[in-house]
């Protein structure tokens, strides 16, 4: 596979001079972040995103459809295989580079929620799958023949108390029989494979509650024919998410990833990557809101002068910018640890907290300073406003992160 760096430098070199890919708001990306790293990747992703202007994403949101063309373009260019090793057809990049891809998608006005699952799901398979499994799955995922966009962990009765999950996987000959229920499982209808967490040993029979859970690869199309029902959940943002019902679904034994009973430990690799990537997306959103807000307040005149000349406008925007930059630092710290195989749970959680908080505050300021225009669909602010609000709640709530920090970093007694 041609290296992403070489391929996309060529694409960018051609595209940068092609005016049909220029958009007015590209020129508005003038805010001076202190982060200029991975510039080649940033320019390449921006060049691709420029082919999908605001009107495209606005139409997708209005119609509540999936951005197939956009995701296909990212796949064809190799970006969704960024973390797959070169020996399996990917580019062998790290979480840091993958996070830059997600950031730039959101900063360009898109929504990485349509495709980020393939990035963080890679971590679980890459670090814990057998060589045979990697050789079977990864080349087809890298080529785009298969999508691995879904991870089924959350359940309606347990929420974030993952060790209490009730979905079971019972060994039967050379297969496992799955029964149970999952909720808020994203992109199932636009994925070929899904990573499933199920309990293989009853909670009452394990020494530690984090033991006795296992993870499996599930062939979604086959599962929907033989024991898995999918119920879409309409929601505030255009995010394809679902409730899943399992009734005697049989999964081949070879679909078990790693050792039986160690699935919770394995899934943490994916969850830390997920939180870090979503932090990057929020940072991209934050910069998008800042770009739009600063441009508008410089141009908008009321009472004979730009509204951006008022400190009541300047100071909240300056504060938001500082907070986004701080979140960026923590994001790259989490990436550095992850890419070196070190523990990064605290950093991933704090990066997600800071990024989600700063992007939401930037969204509020952007909407406020646009006045009534902020609510008009054609400005895209209300769409991005809704999209970034999600990450105050998912995939881990701000309160749970605060509890984690209090318990594990401040050594305070557990509050729940």
BAFI-496095 format. One record per residue (C-alpha): x, z, y; residue in three letters. Coordinates in nm, 4 decimals, m for minus. Each point is the difference from the previous one (the first is absolute). Last residue first. Example, Ala and Ser with C-alpha at 12.3 -4.5 7.8 and 13.67 -1.06 7.14 Angstrom:
// BAFI-496095
<<1.3670, 0.7140, m0.1060>, "Ser">
<<m0.1370, 0.0660, m0.3440>, "Ala">
//
This chain:
// BAFI-496095
<<m2.0070, 4.4521, 0.5184>, "Unk">
<<0.2194, 0.1445, 0.2742>, "Unk">
<<0.3263, 0.0194, m0.1933>, "Unk">
<<0.2157, 0.2772, 0.1368>, "Unk">
<<0.2563, m0.1052, 0.2635>, "Unk">
<<0.3409, m0.1343, m0.1005>, "Unk">
<<0.0348, m0.2001, 0.3227>, "Unk">
<<0.1029, m0.3203, m0.1774>, "Unk">
<<m0.2051, 0.0064, m0.3201>, "Unk">
<<m0.3064, 0.2042, 0.0965>, "Unk">
<<m0.0431, m0.0751, 0.3694>, "Unk">
<<0.1150, m0.3607, m0.0391>, "Unk">
<<m0.2417, m0.0636, m0.2869>, "Unk">
<<m0.2889, 0.1657, 0.1840>, "Unk">
<<0.0689, m0.2175, 0.3056>, "Unk">
<<0.0020, m0.3065, m0.2248>, "Unk">
<<m0.3309, 0.1074, m0.1519>, "Unk">
<<m0.1484, 0.0380, 0.3470>, "Unk">
<<0.1114, m0.3501, 0.1057>, "Unk">
<<m0.1837, m0.1500, m0.2957>, "Unk">
<<0.1762, m0.1941, m0.2735>, "Unk">
<<m0.0757, m0.3662, m0.0744>, "Unk">
<<m0.1956, 0.0206, 0.2181>, "Unk">
<<m0.1647, 0.2218, 0.2607>, "Unk">
<<0.1856, m0.0456, 0.3299>, "Unk">
<<0.0936, m0.3367, m0.1452>, "Unk">
<<m0.3497, m0.1415, 0.0323>, "Unk">
<<0.0124, 0.0239, 0.3791>, "Unk">
<<0.2538, m0.2865, 0.0027>, "Unk">
<<m0.2553, m0.2518, m0.1248>, "Unk">
<<m0.2822, 0.1089, 0.2278>, "Unk">
<<0.2113, m0.0274, 0.3155>, "Unk">
<<0.1449, m0.3308, m0.1270>, "Unk">
<<m0.3504, m0.1424, m0.0052>, "Unk">
<<m0.1014, 0.1621, 0.3310>, "Unk">
<<0.3143, m0.1388, 0.1632>, "Unk">
<<m0.0555, m0.3559, m0.1205>, "Unk">
<<m0.0560, m0.1217, 0.3604>, "Unk">
<<m0.2629, m0.2506, m0.1184>, "Unk">
<<m0.2030, 0.2759, m0.1624>, "Unk">
<<m0.0820, 0.1642, 0.3322>, "Unk">
<<0.0258, 0.3800, m0.0089>, "Unk">
<<0.3321, 0.0088, 0.1839>, "Unk">
<<m0.1499, m0.2220, 0.2678>, "Unk">
<<m0.2220, 0.2902, 0.1073>, "Unk">
<<0.2998, 0.1974, 0.1219>, "Unk">
<<0.3317, m0.1556, m0.0951>, "Unk">
<<0.1714, 0.3265, 0.0937>, "Unk">
<<m0.2096, 0.2005, m0.2428>, "Unk">
<<0.0440, m0.2355, m0.2940>, "Unk">
<<0.3775, m0.0090, 0.0381>, "Unk">
<<0.0182, 0.3755, 0.0507>, "Unk">
<<m0.2076, 0.0677, m0.3111>, "Unk">
<<0.2027, m0.2442, m0.2085>, "Unk">
<<0.3269, 0.1576, 0.1190>, "Unk">
<<m0.1344, 0.3379, m0.1124>, "Unk">
<<m0.0908, m0.1437, m0.3389>, "Unk">
<<0.3395, m0.1667, m0.0346>, "Unk">
<<0.1797, 0.3252, 0.0856>, "Unk">
<<m0.1962, 0.2094, m0.2496>, "Unk">
<<0.0319, m0.2485, m0.2851>, "Unk">
<<0.3726, m0.0406, 0.0639>, "Unk">
<<0.0761, 0.3701, 0.0275>, "Unk">
<<m0.1955, 0.0936, m0.3126>, "Unk">
<<0.1289, m0.2926, m0.2086>, "Unk">
<<0.3577, 0.0757, 0.0968>, "Unk">
<<m0.0533, 0.3682, m0.0768>, "Unk">
<<m0.1331, m0.0764, m0.3473>, "Unk">
<<0.2776, m0.2456, m0.0817>, "Unk">
<<0.2629, 0.2427, 0.1321>, "Unk">
<<m0.1315, 0.2901, m0.2048>, "Unk">
<<m0.0298, m0.2042, m0.3194>, "Unk">
<<0.3394, m0.1681, 0.0392>, "Unk">
<<0.2022, 0.1101, m0.3031>, "Unk">
<<0.2993, m0.2274, m0.0433>, "Unk">
<<0.0229, m0.3385, m0.1725>, "Unk">
<<0.2121, m0.1518, 0.2760>, "Unk">
<<m0.2816, m0.2333, 0.1051>, "Unk">
<<m0.2389, 0.2943, 0.0189>, "Unk">
<<0.2346, 0.2050, 0.2187>, "Unk">
<<0.0585, m0.2841, 0.2447>, "Unk">
<<m0.3679, m0.0932, 0.0062>, "Unk">
<<m0.1026, 0.3565, 0.0873>, "Unk">
<<0.2560, 0.0069, 0.2833>, "Unk">
<<m0.1229, m0.3408, 0.1155>, "Unk">
<<m0.3556, 0.1305, 0.0304>, "Unk">
<<0.1187, 0.3202, 0.1708>, "Unk">
<<0.1697, m0.2004, 0.2752>, "Unk">
<<m0.3031, m0.2249, 0.0403>, "Unk">
<<m0.2254, 0.3008, 0.0430>, "Unk">
<<0.2176, 0.1087, 0.2921>, "Unk">
<<m0.0290, m0.3472, 0.1548>, "Unk">
<<m0.3774, 0.0131, m0.0357>, "Unk">
<<m0.0079, 0.3431, 0.1654>, "Unk">
<<0.2085, m0.1155, 0.2965>, "Unk">
<<m0.2237, m0.3051, 0.0460>, "Unk">
<<m0.3109, 0.2159, m0.0049>, "Unk">
<<0.1442, 0.2275, 0.2685>, "Unk">
<<0.0870, m0.2975, 0.2191>, "Unk">
<<m0.3534, m0.1333, m0.0387>, "Unk">
<<m0.1510, 0.3385, 0.0890>, "Unk">
<<0.2357, 0.0239, 0.3020>, "Unk">
<<m0.0570, m0.3457, 0.1439>, "Unk">
<<m0.3783, 0.0087, 0.0262>, "Unk">
<<m0.0426, 0.3279, 0.1880>, "Unk">
<<0.3290, m0.0854, 0.1691>, "Unk">
<<m0.1767, m0.2874, 0.1745>, "Unk">
<<0.1912, m0.3266, 0.0411>, "Unk">
<<m0.1447, m0.1231, m0.3272>, "Unk">
<<m0.3347, m0.0405, 0.1743>, "Unk">
<<0.1538, m0.2874, 0.1919>, "Unk">
<<m0.0825, 0.0128, 0.3734>, "Unk">
<<m0.2764, m0.0935, 0.2436>, "Unk">
<<m0.2665, 0.2493, m0.0976>, "Unk">
<<0.0136, m0.1238, m0.3596>, "Unk">
<<0.2531, m0.2539, m0.1298>, "Unk">
<<0.0504, m0.0829, m0.3681>, "Unk">
<<0.3264, m0.1851, m0.0663>, "Unk">
<<0.2403, 0.2915, m0.0545>, "Unk">
<<m0.2691, 0.2042, m0.1740>, "Unk">
<<m0.0739, m0.2879, m0.2370>, "Unk">
<<0.3587, m0.0711, m0.1045>, "Unk">
<<0.0703, 0.3685, m0.0587>, "Unk">
<<m0.3145, 0.0461, m0.2081>, "Unk">
<<0.0427, m0.3076, m0.2202>, "Unk">
<<0.3643, 0.0681, m0.0819>, "Unk">
<<m0.0670, 0.3717, m0.0469>, "Unk">
<<m0.2875, m0.0686, m0.2363>, "Unk">
<<0.2153, m0.2400, m0.2026>, "Unk">
<<0.2901, 0.2498, 0.0034>, "Unk">
<<m0.2260, 0.2653, m0.1471>, "Unk">
<<m0.1404, m0.2390, m0.2583>, "Unk">
<<0.3526, m0.0825, m0.1163>, "Unk">
<<0.0760, 0.3723, m0.0140>, "Unk">
<<m0.3174, 0.0481, m0.2003>, "Unk">
<<0.1184, m0.2680, m0.2419>, "Unk">
<<0.3397, 0.1684, m0.0299>, "Unk">
<<m0.1654, 0.3326, m0.0781>, "Unk">
<<m0.2070, m0.1855, m0.2591>, "Unk">
<<0.3234, m0.1151, m0.1617>, "Unk">
<<0.1364, 0.3546, m0.0041>, "Unk">
<<m0.3179, 0.1452, m0.1464>, "Unk">
<<m0.0136, m0.2669, m0.2716>, "Unk">
<<0.3675, 0.0398, m0.0903>, "Unk">
<<m0.0518, 0.3729, m0.0446>, "Unk">
<<m0.3135, m0.0687, m0.2048>, "Unk">
<<0.1699, m0.2558, m0.2238>, "Unk">
<<0.2858, 0.2289, m0.0890>, "Unk">
<<m0.2492, 0.2850, m0.0397>, "Unk">
<<m0.1790, m0.1972, m0.2719>, "Unk">
<<0.2869, 0.0588, m0.2407>, "Unk">
<<m0.0218, 0.3781, 0.0242>, "Unk">
<<m0.3750, m0.0152, m0.0535>, "Unk">
<<0.0436, m0.2378, m0.2926>, "Unk">
<<0.2235, 0.2280, m0.2058>, "Unk">
<<m0.2439, 0.0693, m0.2834>, "Unk">
<<0.0777, m0.3087, m0.2067>, "Unk">
<<0.3450, m0.1335, 0.0718>, "Unk">
<<0.0661, m0.3054, 0.2147>, "Unk">
<<m0.2800, m0.2417, 0.0873>, "Unk">
<<m0.2714, m0.0307, m0.2663>, "Unk">
<<m0.1105, m0.3630, m0.0266>, "Unk">
<<0.1722, m0.0290, m0.3402>, "Unk">
<<m0.2714, 0.2201, m0.1486>, "Unk">
<<m0.2627, m0.2659, 0.0674>, "Unk">
<<m0.2897, 0.1119, 0.2246>, "Unk">
<<m0.3511, 0.0558, m0.1361>, "Unk">
<<m0.2806, 0.0743, 0.2468>, "Unk">
<<m0.2423, 0.2464, m0.1565>, "Unk">
<<m0.2082, 0.0268, 0.3184>, "Unk">
<<0.1969, m0.0129, 0.3245>, "Unk">
<<m0.1770, m0.0052, 0.3373>, "Unk">
<<0.1809, m0.1131, 0.3141>, "Unk">
<<m0.1011, 0.0549, 0.3632>, "Unk">
<<0.1305, m0.2601, 0.2388>, "Unk">
<<0.1997, m0.0981, 0.3054>, "Unk">
<<0.0392, m0.3268, 0.1888>, "Unk">
<<0.0887, 0.1068, 0.3516>, "Unk">
<<m0.1881, m0.1622, 0.2865>, "Unk">
<<m0.0257, 0.3272, 0.1893>, "Unk">
<<m0.2966, 0.2372, 0.0203>, "Unk">
<<m0.0868, m0.0260, m0.3688>, "Unk">
<<m0.1980, m0.1786, m0.2704>, "Unk">
<<0.1021, 0.1424, m0.3406>, "Unk">
<<0.0211, m0.2574, m0.2820>, "Unk">
<<m0.1093, 0.1125, m0.3504>, "Unk">
<<0.2290, m0.1162, m0.2821>, "Unk">
<<m0.0841, 0.0625, m0.3655>, "Unk">
<<0.2718, 0.0417, m0.2625>, "Unk">
<<m0.0839, m0.0135, m0.3706>, "Unk">
<<0.0649, m0.3389, m0.1546>, "Unk">
<<m0.0406, m0.2981, 0.2300>, "Unk">
<<0.1156, 0.1751, 0.3166>, "Unk">
<<0.3048, 0.1230, m0.1926>, "Unk">
<<0.1060, m0.3568, m0.0814>, "Unk">
<<m0.0081, m0.0995, 0.3658>, "Unk">
<<0.1775, 0.3177, 0.1077>, "Unk">
<<0.2885, m0.0029, m0.2478>, "Unk">
<<0.0869, 0.3689, 0.0238>, "Unk">
<<0.3571, 0.1298, 0.0093>, "Unk">
<<0.0042, 0.3631, m0.1020>, "Unk">
<<0.1056, 0.3340, 0.1411>, "Unk">
<<m0.0013, 0.3336, m0.1771>, "Unk">
<<m0.1165, 0.3541, 0.0726>, "Unk">
<<0.0839, 0.3004, m0.2200>, "Unk">
<<0.2161, 0.1892, 0.2485>, "Unk">
<<m0.0742, 0.0759, 0.3647>, "Unk">
<<m0.2113, 0.2985, m0.1082>, "Unk">
<<0.3059, 0.1655, m0.1496>, "Unk">
<<m0.0085, 0.1561, m0.3469>, "Unk">
<<m0.2452, m0.2570, m0.1378>, "Unk">
<<m0.2914, 0.0539, m0.2413>, "Unk">
<<m0.2739, 0.1044, 0.2445>, "Unk">
<<0.0583, m0.3133, 0.2077>, "Unk">
<<m0.0834, m0.2206, m0.2983>, "Unk">
<<0.2826, m0.2367, m0.1039>, "Unk">
<<m0.0199, m0.3742, 0.0695>, "Unk">
<<m0.1378, 0.0364, 0.3530>, "Unk">
<<m0.0280, m0.3306, 0.1806>, "Unk">
<<0.1886, m0.1788, 0.2790>, "Unk">
<<m0.0643, m0.3743, 0.0133>, "Unk">
<<0.2276, m0.2703, 0.1444>, "Unk">
<<m0.2000, m0.3177, 0.0585>, "Unk">
<<0.0573, m0.3632, m0.0890>, "Unk">
<<m0.1523, m0.3322, 0.1019>, "Unk">
<<m0.0916, 0.0893, 0.3580>, "Unk">
<<m0.2540, m0.1233, 0.2505>, "Unk">
<<m0.3120, 0.1773, m0.1260>, "Unk">
<<0.1949, 0.3200, m0.0574>, "Unk">
<<0.1295, m0.0105, 0.3589>, "Unk">
<<m0.0429, 0.3741, 0.0596>, "Unk">
<<m0.1067, 0.2874, m0.2199>, "Unk">
<<m0.1977, 0.2413, 0.2126>, "Unk">
<<m0.1525, 0.1644, m0.3093>, "Unk">
<<0.0891, 0.0445, m0.3669>, "Unk">
<<m0.2175, 0.0894, m0.2996>, "Unk">
<<0.0440, 0.1003, m0.3605>, "Unk">
<<0.0667, m0.1278, m0.3498>, "Unk">
<<0.3058, m0.1864, m0.1263>, "Unk">
<<0.0816, m0.0651, m0.3658>, "Unk">
<<0.3716, m0.0445, m0.0710>, "Unk">
<<0.1403, m0.2529, m0.2481>, "Unk">
<<0.2138, m0.0338, m0.3125>, "Unk">
<<m0.2108, 0.2386, m0.2070>, "Unk">
<<m0.2323, 0.1877, 0.2337>, "Unk">
<<0.1750, 0.2094, 0.2651>, "Unk">
<<m0.2393, 0.1520, 0.2538>, "Unk">
<<0.0323, m0.0857, 0.3690>, "Unk">
<<m0.2121, 0.2260, 0.2182>, "Unk">
<<m0.1413, m0.0168, 0.3515>, "Unk">
<<m0.0660, 0.3587, 0.1054>, "Unk">
<<0.2599, 0.0437, 0.2736>, "Unk">
<<0.0869, 0.3619, 0.0795>, "Unk">
<<0.3711, m0.0652, 0.0601>, "Unk">
<<m0.0950, m0.2333, 0.2850>, "Unk">
<<m0.1479, 0.2637, 0.2297>, "Unk">
<<m0.0171, m0.2635, 0.2785>, "Unk">
<<m0.3601, m0.0911, m0.0807>, "Unk">
<<m0.0988, 0.1779, m0.3218>, "Unk">
<<m0.3673, m0.0759, m0.0638>, "Unk">
<<m0.0069, m0.3556, 0.1341>, "Unk">
<<0.3281, m0.1046, m0.1658>, "Unk">
<<0.3215, m0.1305, 0.1580>, "Unk">
<<0.2745, m0.1603, m0.2150>, "Unk">
<<m0.0671, m0.3691, m0.0602>, "Unk">
<<0.2822, m0.2125, 0.1445>, "Unk">
<<m0.0775, m0.3572, 0.0980>, "Unk">
<<0.1892, m0.3007, 0.1382>, "Unk">
<<0.1984, m0.1315, m0.2949>, "Unk">
<<m0.0648, m0.3716, 0.0458>, "Unk">
<<0.0893, m0.2566, m0.2632>, "Unk">
<<0.1067, m0.3640, 0.0319>, "Unk">
<<0.1606, 0.0873, 0.3330>, "Unk">
<<0.3516, m0.0909, m0.1109>, "Unk">
<<0.1211, 0.3584, 0.0368>, "Unk">
<<m0.2981, 0.1363, m0.1919>, "Unk">
<<0.0636, m0.2488, m0.2801>, "Unk">
<<0.3692, 0.0945, m0.0145>, "Unk">
<<m0.0803, 0.3743, 0.0171>, "Unk">
<<m0.2497, 0.0469, m0.2806>, "Unk">
<<0.1597, m0.0913, m0.3346>, "Unk">
<<0.3680, 0.0510, 0.0821>, "Unk">
<<m0.0818, 0.3319, 0.1667>, "Unk">
<<m0.2066, 0.1084, m0.2996>, "Unk">
<<0.2787, m0.0878, m0.2449>, "Unk">
<<0.2550, 0.1848, 0.2119>, "Unk">
<<m0.2236, 0.3058, m0.0083>, "Unk">
<<m0.1984, 0.1108, 0.3042>, "Unk">
<<0.0899, 0.3150, 0.1910>, "Unk">
<<0.1924, m0.0975, 0.3120>, "Unk">
<<m0.1183, m0.3572, 0.0407>, "Unk">
<<m0.3592, 0.0621, m0.1083>, "Unk">
<<m0.0596, 0.2965, 0.2294>, "Unk">
<<0.1895, m0.1580, 0.2885>, "Unk">
<<m0.1772, m0.3344, m0.0297>, "Unk">
<<m0.3308, 0.1710, 0.0696>, "Unk">
<<0.1346, 0.0657, 0.3494>, "Unk">
<<0.0452, m0.3643, 0.0933>, "Unk">
<<m0.2931, m0.1546, m0.1853>, "Unk">
<<m0.2325, 0.2510, 0.1598>, "Unk">
<<0.0971, m0.1179, 0.3498>, "Unk">
<<m0.2071, m0.3183, m0.0308>, "Unk">
<<m0.3364, 0.0205, 0.1755>, "Unk">
<<0.0881, 0.3294, 0.1673>, "Unk">
<<0.2695, m0.1901, 0.1873>, "Unk">
<<m0.2507, m0.0757, 0.2766>, "Unk">
<<0.0876, m0.2713, 0.2487>, "Unk">
<<0.0526, 0.0109, 0.3768>, "Unk">
<<0.3688, m0.0941, 0.0113>, "Unk">
<<0.0991, 0.3675, 0.0121>, "Unk">
<<m0.1900, 0.0515, m0.3218>, "Unk">
<<0.1870, m0.2743, m0.1838>, "Unk">
<<0.3255, 0.1104, 0.1637>, "Unk">
<<m0.0306, 0.3542, m0.1300>, "Unk">
<<m0.0747, m0.1142, m0.3558>, "Unk">
<<0.3077, m0.2251, m0.0074>, "Unk">
<<0.2129, 0.2758, 0.1558>, "Unk">
<<m0.1176, 0.2383, m0.2727>, "Unk">
<<0.1169, m0.2418, m0.2684>, "Unk">
<<0.3443, m0.0096, 0.1618>, "Unk">
<<0.0263, 0.3802, m0.0020>, "Unk">
<<m0.1473, 0.0234, m0.3494>, "Unk">
<<0.2883, m0.2032, m0.1360>, "Unk">
<<0.0674, m0.3665, m0.0643>, "Unk">
<<0.0622, m0.1511, m0.3408>, "Unk">
<<m0.1265, m0.3445, 0.0956>, "Unk">
<<m0.2392, m0.0661, m0.2856>, "Unk">
<<0.0205, m0.2264, m0.3042>, "Unk">
<<0.0560, 0.2573, m0.2732>, "Unk">
<<0.3808, 0.0007, 0.0209>, "Unk">
<<m0.0358, 0.0125, 0.3795>, "Unk">
<<m0.1489, 0.3484, m0.0168>, "Unk">
<<m0.3619, 0.0390, 0.1207>, "Unk">
<<m0.0157, 0.1798, 0.3356>, "Unk">
<<m0.0615, m0.3131, 0.2096>, "Unk">
<<m0.2533, m0.1473, m0.2401>, "Unk">
<<m0.2803, 0.0238, 0.2568>, "Unk">
<<0.2244, m0.1814, 0.2492>, "Unk">
<<0.0769, m0.2946, m0.2244>, "Unk">
<<m0.1174, m0.2760, 0.2335>, "Unk">
<<m0.2656, m0.1006, m0.2518>, "Unk">
<<m0.1262, 0.3592, m0.0129>, "Unk">
<<m0.0249, 0.0378, 0.3772>, "Unk">
<<m0.1798, m0.3356, 0.0219>, "Unk">
<<m0.2352, 0.0977, m0.2830>, "Unk">
<<m0.0796, 0.3269, 0.1796>, "Unk">
<<m0.0870, m0.1906, 0.3190>, "Unk">
<<m0.2083, m0.2613, m0.1779>, "Unk">
<<m0.1889, 0.2622, m0.2000>, "Unk">
<<m0.0891, 0.2172, 0.2990>, "Unk">
<<m0.2862, 0.1825, m0.1795>, "Unk">
<<m0.3512, m0.0199, 0.1437>, "Unk">
<<m0.2127, 0.2320, 0.2107>, "Unk">
<<m0.1255, m0.2979, 0.2052>, "Unk">
<<0.0755, 0.1677, 0.3338>, "Unk">
<<0.3351, 0.1331, m0.1217>, "Unk">
<<0.1159, m0.3337, m0.1399>, "Unk">
<<m0.1146, m0.1705, 0.3206>, "Unk">
<<0.2003, 0.2436, 0.2140>, "Unk">
<<0.3054, m0.0464, m0.2212>, "Unk">
<<m0.0113, m0.3777, 0.0486>, "Unk">
<<m0.0826, 0.0161, 0.3708>, "Unk">
<<0.2946, 0.2312, 0.0592>, "Unk">
<<0.2394, m0.2685, m0.1191>, "Unk">
<<0.1127, m0.0783, m0.3560>, "Unk">
<<0.2864, m0.2504, 0.0320>, "Unk">
<<0.1775, 0.2468, 0.2273>, "Unk">
<<0.0121, 0.2371, m0.2970>, "Unk">
<<0.2542, m0.2265, m0.1699>, "Unk">
<<0.2260, m0.0133, 0.3044>, "Unk">
<<m0.0414, 0.3739, 0.0530>, "Unk">
<<0.1143, 0.0571, m0.3580>, "Unk">
<<0.3131, m0.2073, 0.0622>, "Unk">
<<0.0813, 0.1657, 0.3301>, "Unk">
<<m0.0319, 0.3471, m0.1483>, "Unk">
<<0.2061, m0.0876, m0.3062>, "Unk">
<<0.2857, m0.1311, 0.2141>, "Unk">
<<m0.0237, 0.2971, 0.2355>, "Unk">
<<0.0480, 0.2561, m0.2744>, "Unk">
<<0.0853, 0.2588, 0.2650>, "Unk">
<<m0.1015, m0.0212, 0.3647>, "Unk">
<<m0.1461, 0.3486, 0.0350>, "Unk">
<<0.0176, 0.1477, 0.3499>, "Unk">
<<m0.3292, m0.1699, 0.0730>, "Unk">
<<m0.0115, m0.2034, 0.3167>, "Unk">
<<m0.3540, m0.1262, 0.0480>, "Unk">
<<0.0048, m0.3764, 0.0343>, "Unk">
<<m0.2458, m0.1054, m0.2667>, "Unk">
<<m0.2290, m0.1564, 0.2621>, "Unk">
<<0.1513, m0.3414, m0.0662>, "Unk">
<<m0.1463, 0.0109, m0.3472>, "Unk">
<<m0.3314, 0.0712, 0.1751>, "Unk">
<<m0.0213, m0.3530, 0.1278>, "Unk">
<<0.0509, m0.1525, m0.3373>, "Unk">
<<0.2663, m0.2416, m0.1138>, "Unk">
<<m0.0219, m0.1599, m0.3419>, "Unk">
<<m0.1033, m0.3371, 0.1397>, "Unk">
<<0.2984, 0.0167, 0.2320>, "Unk">
<<0.2564, m0.0726, m0.2681>, "Unk">
<<0.3385, 0.1140, 0.1257>, "Unk">
<<m0.0099, 0.3391, m0.1670>, "Unk">
<<m0.1403, m0.1580, m0.3132>, "Unk">
<<0.3062, m0.1950, m0.1057>, "Unk">
<<0.2492, 0.2833, 0.0418>, "Unk">
<<m0.2579, 0.2434, m0.1407>, "Unk">
<<m0.0372, m0.2019, m0.3164>, "Unk">
<<0.3762, m0.0256, m0.0401>, "Unk">
<<0.0417, 0.3739, 0.0510>, "Unk">
<<m0.2869, 0.0422, m0.2405>, "Unk">
<<0.1658, m0.1725, m0.2879>, "Unk">
<<0.3406, 0.1583, 0.0536>, "Unk">
<<m0.1310, 0.3578, 0.0253>, "Unk">
<<m0.2628, m0.0453, m0.2664>, "Unk">
<<0.2677, m0.1114, m0.2456>, "Unk">
<<m0.0987, m0.3059, m0.1987>, "Unk">
<<m0.1381, 0.0943, m0.3393>, "Unk">
//
